Amino acid sequence: MIVGGGIIGCSLAYHLTKLGRRDVLVLEQGRITSGTTWHAAGLVGQMRPTRTMTRMSRYGIELYRTLEAETGQATGWKACGSVNVASTPARVVELKRTVARARSFGVEIELISPSEAGRLWPLMRTDDLLAAVWLPGDGKANPADLTQALAKGARAGGARIREGVRVTGFIRKDGRVIGLETTGGQIACESVALCAGQWSRDLGRKAGATVPLHSAEHFYIVTKRIPGVTPDLPVMRDPDGFIYYKEEVGGLLMGGFEPVAKPWGMGGIPEGFEFQLLPEDWDQFEPLMRAAIHRTPCLETAEVRQLLNGPESFTPDGNFILGEAPGCRGLFVAAGFNSAGIANAGGAGRLLAEWIVGGEPSVDLWDVDIRRFAGFHGNRTHLRERTVETLGLHYAMRWPRYELKSVRPLRRSPLYDRLAAKGARFGARMGWERANYFAPGAGEIPYSYGRPGWLPYCLEEQRATREAVAVFDQTSFAKLMLQGRDALAVLQQLSANDVDVAPGRMVYTALLNARGGFESDLTVIRLGETAFLLITGTAQATRDADWITCHIGDAAAILTDVTSAWSVLSVMGPQTPALLARVSRDDLSEAALPQGATAEIDLGFARVRAARMSYVGGPGYELLVATDQCVTLYEALFAAGGDLGLRDAGYYTIDALRVEAGRRAWGAELGPDETPWEAGLAYAVNLDKAADFIGRAALLRQRAAGVNKRLLMFSLDDPGAYAWGGEPILMDGKNVGELTSAGYSRKYGRCLAMGYVRTVTPLADTALLGARYAIDIGGEVFAVTPYLKLP
Ligand SMILES: Cc1cc2nc3c(=O)[nH]c(=O)nc-3n(C[C@H](O)[C@H](O)[C@H](O)COP(=O)(O)OP(=O)(O)OC[C@H]3O[C@@H](n4cnc5c(N)ncnc54)[C@H](O)[C@@H]3O)c2cc1C
């Protein structure tokens, strides 16, 4: 059952029928396209930030190109290409980096001069431009026609579409959606897909699901005919002016993404909002109009037919929302398309159809996965304030390590105020404020693509960690408690490593899917016979909890998120044993507390669970302390550690040092599409353990067949080159992947990085390491030296 007959619902119906489902019913409260879809501008671009997302949007274009021939219904698809221009030096760098990534993803793209851009788009002023790119495969479509074509294709495949039926509630049983309440009566169903656009948040709430999106007013103008505007005029984007253009009936359609947006629908979407628009607001549109008159002076005298203002929904991070809602089995969501729903509909519809039919996503969809959010993201005040910022992200500079400003601070460690007073510059992850680095004075250090202004502070923190001792506040780690008679059995079935260890022991393990890919990697501490504490990545709290809960089934085990009950202080560096010896009477020697063991100890006045481990490499302990004793512990450490060189350090240092230490991170090196063999993490797997586990069969098959994708470490030969992650990797001159992480190492005096190398056939280590590697940083190619492990 699909709720919503916009482009997304119709695309999902189309793709479900392509996968052989005949029992597809679309319920639309108004008429097909009557929500947001009918008034979209219809720009369809290919480039997305990641390989998977770009593959998805390219699939969409392929579909739009052929859909008319398949269904006989016009779509308005035109492969007119697009020109994106840059008028600031930073944007030029961004364009060059886009060109490099596009080539790596197989997208046709060309860096062109301002005068070439002017030839492709003659109405544009080019004297202040610095560069442009040309994407011949981009295009435009008529959103309403395209949706009708998808609906026609779906009907031809057996789907039914009922208009004028509103879904008013959900029928649930044992945490599953089993039916819908509608204005046409109750309807039983196997699963429901919420494709209800801006209505999805409030509708999701009725089913107990968090669908964090909020509407904002969104504008474009349409002019009367302008001489020189022809139907094959490319789409043009001027992100420095926040504006875009396309041809529309011989005139120009010009719209944009103003940096300060105007949220709408705070009290909910009005009843009967069907084929409706919002009142014109020329004041809100003024910054866009000003930029447009500058870029296309013909607009000063052109006659404007309409200033269209239609609401569209935006999410807290600017990515759309896809997947099965955690805690609400059988309820799937595809919503919050951030003004890219036409471009993404083909791919998103197909991916969600595969997820529904296959029971799990067919590829890594983490960027858009609904499980990247938690309950607090559904707060409407939060959403309203964030939407003011997220609409503008569309054309904002995509600076490395960019941090959003709104709705902060939200989640705070007990140390937040202390760290702030010591110069912490915070970043936000899953709502948590986390110190990125510590610097004197106040104010933010400007973003850059090159060597960042904060690097000297990070290097000083690296020095302390490697030569003295540093404390990292890692309270934001997600912590899950699995308890019950069957807790061990559940965990053994999920874990690739053997977690049947003595109470007090700790195990690092992969949680794999049936393809052998990482659903998570986490640390398990066995607290007792029937109790396990799982410590996992900050961003993974909802996702991991959902994955585990889904697999508990009828077993006698219960999972509780205890994240906020515990703080984690990581004390790292060669002086750590000396420091801890000053504040604890307990024996923390290697003999008393070896690797893999944990112990409850006294530290200052606090009672702490200590583990000898280090994510950043070198000697160190992670200290798990009840949140209410975190400040006490921190004060005890600093009271004792001054002369040992103790200092605070932040996440930029963690990231640089973990790359130096070869530690993989979930979301960068690890994800559902990477197996332990590919990631070089065989130690997270125990194929000989007594219990079978999910992914084991796939790992055995892959071990026999060999892998065509391997994680390598790289050191940049040029100490002046700066990589951030995401840069394409060239193997003997050919694109083979992108960097997953990069960081500047004080020890090596240069950037180090990691990334997957894809080969046609499995390669032996010697052949793999024997190739010539380089990375492309915005069009400049830098030689790199490969390693399986750094010397
Ligand atoms: C001004 C503007 C310009 C845009 N330009 C572009 C562009 O150039 N390119 C691009 O890719 N995107 C663009 N977009 C974005 C695009 O229009 C949307 O992302 C897309 O239409 C979203 O489709 P949807 O199916 O999710 O939502 P909708 O089209 O809103 O469909 C949701 C449907 O659900 C129905 N519904 C809701 N509640 C219920 C219920 N309880 N029961 C039954 N039915 C229900 C609604 O009636 C509605 O028809 C633009 C948007 C705007 C506002």
Ligand as a Chemical Component Dictionary entry (heavy atoms), coordinates in Angstrom:
data_LIG
# 
_chem_comp.id                   LIG 
_chem_comp.type                 NON-POLYMER 
_chem_comp.pdbx_formal_charge   0 
_chem_comp.three_letter_code    LIG 
# 
loop_
_chem_comp_atom.comp_id 
_chem_comp_atom.atom_id 
_chem_comp_atom.alt_atom_id 
_chem_comp_atom.type_symbol 
_chem_comp_atom.charge 
_chem_comp_atom.model_Cartn_x 
_chem_comp_atom.model_Cartn_y 
_chem_comp_atom.model_Cartn_z 
_chem_comp_atom.pdbx_ordinal 
LIG C1  C1  C 0 9.019  25.642 -6.356  1  
LIG C2  C2  C 0 9.549  24.240 -6.439  2  
LIG C3  C3  C 0 10.445 23.891 -7.416  3  
LIG C4  C4  C 0 10.958 22.595 -7.480  4  
LIG N1  N1  N 0 11.825 22.274 -8.474  5  
LIG C5  C5  C 0 12.353 21.020 -8.529  6  
LIG C6  C6  C 0 13.262 20.670 -9.560  7  
LIG O1  O1  O 0 13.584 21.467 -10.424 8  
LIG N2  N2  N 0 13.795 19.420 -9.553  9  
LIG C7  C7  C 0 13.480 18.516 -8.600  10 
LIG O2  O2  O 0 14.015 17.420 -8.624  11 
LIG N3  N3  N 0 12.580 18.831 -7.623  12 
LIG C8  C8  C 0 12.010 20.045 -7.565  13 
LIG N4  N4  N 0 11.120 20.362 -6.588  14 
LIG C9  C9  C 0 10.822 19.379 -5.561  15 
LIG C10 C10 C 0 9.770  18.381 -5.981  16 
LIG O3  O3  O 0 8.630  19.056 -6.422  17 
LIG C11 C11 C 0 9.407  17.512 -4.795  18 
LIG O4  O4  O 0 10.566 17.033 -4.157  19 
LIG C12 C12 C 0 8.584  16.332 -5.221  20 
LIG O5  O5  O 0 7.485  16.755 -5.964  21 
LIG C13 C13 C 0 8.110  15.574 -4.005  22 
LIG O6  O6  O 0 7.282  14.554 -4.442  23 
LIG P1  P1  P 0 6.456  13.691 -3.403  24 
LIG O7  O7  O 0 5.776  12.633 -4.168  25 
LIG O8  O8  O 0 7.342  13.318 -2.278  26 
LIG O9  O9  O 0 5.421  14.722 -2.742  27 
LIG P2  P2  P 0 3.995  15.262 -3.306  28 
LIG O10 O10 O 0 4.034  15.602 -4.724  29 
LIG O11 O11 O 0 3.589  16.328 -2.363  30 
LIG O12 O12 O 0 3.102  13.995 -3.131  31 
LIG C14 C14 C 0 2.605  13.564 -1.890  32 
LIG C15 C15 C 0 1.154  13.191 -2.077  33 
LIG O13 O13 O 0 0.664  12.581 -0.892  34 
LIG C16 C16 C 0 -0.683 12.894 -0.783  35 
LIG N5  N5  N 0 -1.113 12.681 0.595   36 
LIG C17 C17 C 0 -0.668 13.349 1.682   37 
LIG N6  N6  N 0 -1.292 12.908 2.781   38 
LIG C18 C18 C 0 -2.129 11.921 2.382   39 
LIG C19 C19 C 0 -3.040 11.088 3.065   40 
LIG N7  N7  N 0 -3.212 11.194 4.385   41 
LIG N8  N8  N 0 -3.746 10.197 2.356   42 
LIG C20 C20 C 0 -3.586 10.084 1.001   43 
LIG N9  N9  N 0 -2.739 10.877 0.303   44 
LIG C21 C21 C 0 -2.009 11.773 0.996   45 
LIG C22 C22 C 0 -0.720 14.356 -1.180  46 
LIG O14 O14 O 0 -2.011 14.744 -1.552  47 
LIG C23 C23 C 0 0.292  14.404 -2.299  48 
LIG O15 O15 O 0 -0.316 14.291 -3.565  49 
LIG C24 C24 C 0 10.566 21.646 -6.516  50 
LIG C25 C25 C 0 9.655  21.988 -5.520  51 
LIG C26 C26 C 0 9.131  23.278 -5.490  52 
LIG C27 C27 C 0 8.147  23.630 -4.422  53 
# 
loop_
_chem_comp_bond.comp_id 
_chem_comp_bond.atom_id_1 
_chem_comp_bond.atom_id_2 
_chem_comp_bond.value_order 
_chem_comp_bond.pdbx_ordinal 
LIG C1  C2  SING 1  
LIG C2  C3  SING 2  
LIG C2  C26 DOUB 3  
LIG C3  C4  DOUB 4  
LIG C4  N1  SING 5  
LIG C4  C24 SING 6  
LIG N1  C5  DOUB 7  
LIG C5  C6  SING 8  
LIG C5  C8  SING 9  
LIG C6  O1  DOUB 10 
LIG C6  N2  SING 11 
LIG N2  C7  SING 12 
LIG C7  O2  DOUB 13 
LIG C7  N3  SING 14 
LIG N3  C8  DOUB 15 
LIG C8  N4  SING 16 
LIG N4  C9  SING 17 
LIG N4  C24 SING 18 
LIG C9  C10 SING 19 
LIG C10 O3  SING 20 
LIG C10 C11 SING 21 
LIG C11 O4  SING 22 
LIG C11 C12 SING 23 
LIG C12 O5  SING 24 
LIG C12 C13 SING 25 
LIG C13 O6  SING 26 
LIG O6  P1  SING 27 
LIG P1  O7  DOUB 28 
LIG P1  O8  SING 29 
LIG P1  O9  SING 30 
LIG O9  P2  SING 31 
LIG P2  O10 DOUB 32 
LIG P2  O11 SING 33 
LIG P2  O12 SING 34 
LIG O12 C14 SING 35 
LIG C14 C15 SING 36 
LIG C15 O13 SING 37 
LIG C15 C23 SING 38 
LIG O13 C16 SING 39 
LIG C16 N5  SING 40 
LIG C16 C22 SING 41 
LIG N5  C17 SING 42 
LIG N5  C21 SING 43 
LIG C17 N6  DOUB 44 
LIG N6  C18 SING 45 
LIG C18 C19 SING 46 
LIG C18 C21 DOUB 47 
LIG C19 N7  SING 48 
LIG C19 N8  DOUB 49 
LIG N8  C20 SING 50 
LIG C20 N9  DOUB 51 
LIG N9  C21 SING 52 
LIG C22 O14 SING 53 
LIG C22 C23 SING 54 
LIG C23 O15 SING 55 
LIG C24 C25 DOUB 56 
LIG C25 C26 SING 57 
LIG C26 C27 SING 58 
# 
